[in-house]
Amino acid sequence: MRNFLQLFPELRTWTQTLDLEQAHRLCQSFEKIPFREWQALKIVSQKAFKKKSLPAKRWMQPACFTLEDRRVQSTLWQQAESRGIQHLRHGKVAALTVAGGLGTRLGFPGPKGLVLVTPLKRKTLFQVFAEKLRAIEKLYGVRMHWFIMTSSDTHEATWEAFQKNHWYDTQYLHLFQQGELPAFTMDGICLLTDEPRVNYYPDGHGGVFKALASTGCLDKMSEYGIETLSYFQVDNPLVYVCDCHFLGLHLDRVSDFSTKVVTKTSADEKVGVFVNTEDVLRLLEYSEMPEFLSVKKTKEGQLYFKFGNTAMHLIQRSFLEAMAEEKLPIHITCKTMQHWHPLRQSHCATSCQKLEYFIFDALPFAKNPLLLEVDRKEEFSPVKNTQGQDSLDTCMRDQISRWNRWFVNCGLNVDHGDKEINNAYYLEISPLFADDYISFKKMWNALVTKPGCFENLYLE
Ligand code: UTP
């Protein structure tokens, strides 16, 4: 108890009211992490939200393989695809999904992967991803291992959902749990439960390195001959898993860590942005980006720092192994969190400091990192918020627009492709039928009997 009170003296009077068993439980939960680490975390929390002056480095736009480069360097683009296909066919690629987040902004009661995301069949995000992986298995004749990171908050419900749904017909699934960190009130007191215990929370997507190592998943990957991980977040049903062009470019460049980017829609879009400082590629969270840099324009009037993060990465297993040994910095995000207030003796939801590791802090350690620009309309529409931008509504609209656009591009009489959801045909295409326009065109042309009506059409 002495150590606990040394860090949180405000709780001295309250701890005197605890019986022996309660005090023991509290101490046990506190000792889950070493005291030295507690001291370091407390210092991080005290420094939070103090305006950081960014070092005066030269901020440059990073190099990126753009949509235009794809057109101009079409031979290279095609060769990259062949190389990617080969890698995939040899069973050297697996999927890695991070699904341990609390999903506070969405407020969905359960793991975000269970949000019913598709318009017609109301499939969950997990089912959509499972179908993508099954389609790859069929197309390339390989086993697709799928590693999913959960947290103490999402693990049980995720496991139960997969079990109830017969693993969504996937065969090589590996669920593993991430680590945890405490959180603090704005006054710097650690969050507690009413038992009383110290409450711990998922340690951020950057916790993936340590979690893969500590749960034995890195060993499994090595055993299965997996060399490259197609990493994606649980919230984007448009993700193009194991994109062979992307894979090929990543391998050609001998990159440790590659990322798909989209062009920012406006200076204030809430998305992390890639910058180069002293020849090192970094990702700056929108909250950390100084305004003069966010609004900086090129001569042509475009945003100078325009490459927004989609969190779709290709990561080499060898790099995951190396990063499991590194210490990443801790970020503090301000979130409304439920907790038990020992002084008020009641539960409350207040603005708190959540401590997290971010995966992109690994970037400066990566050799030859590659950025590939992709078309947002085709690949990126995350479900983050209850309403407005990046909500379930915008995501459904984007899925429908994408499928309508594929019909238009095939020369079919659907002239609503880019319009609002109200004007587009309400339809759904399973990844098992096609997951990109080129495959869609092939599949559609091969259909002997074509459906005559698009409204409520489902293709699988
Ligand atoms: P977000 O940054 O969107 O966070 O996570 P979140 O926790 O899901 O949602 P909010 O911010 O509370 O509303 C991006 C991705 O990283 C995963 C999430 O599951 C999501 O796929 N993630 C986040 C983890 O796996 N673990 C974490 O500790 C945090």
Residues whose N, C-alpha, C, O or C-beta is under 5 A from the ligand:
A	BS01	UTP	V98 A99 G100 G101 L102 G103 T104 R105 L106 M149 P202 D203 G204 H205 Q233 V234 D235 K384
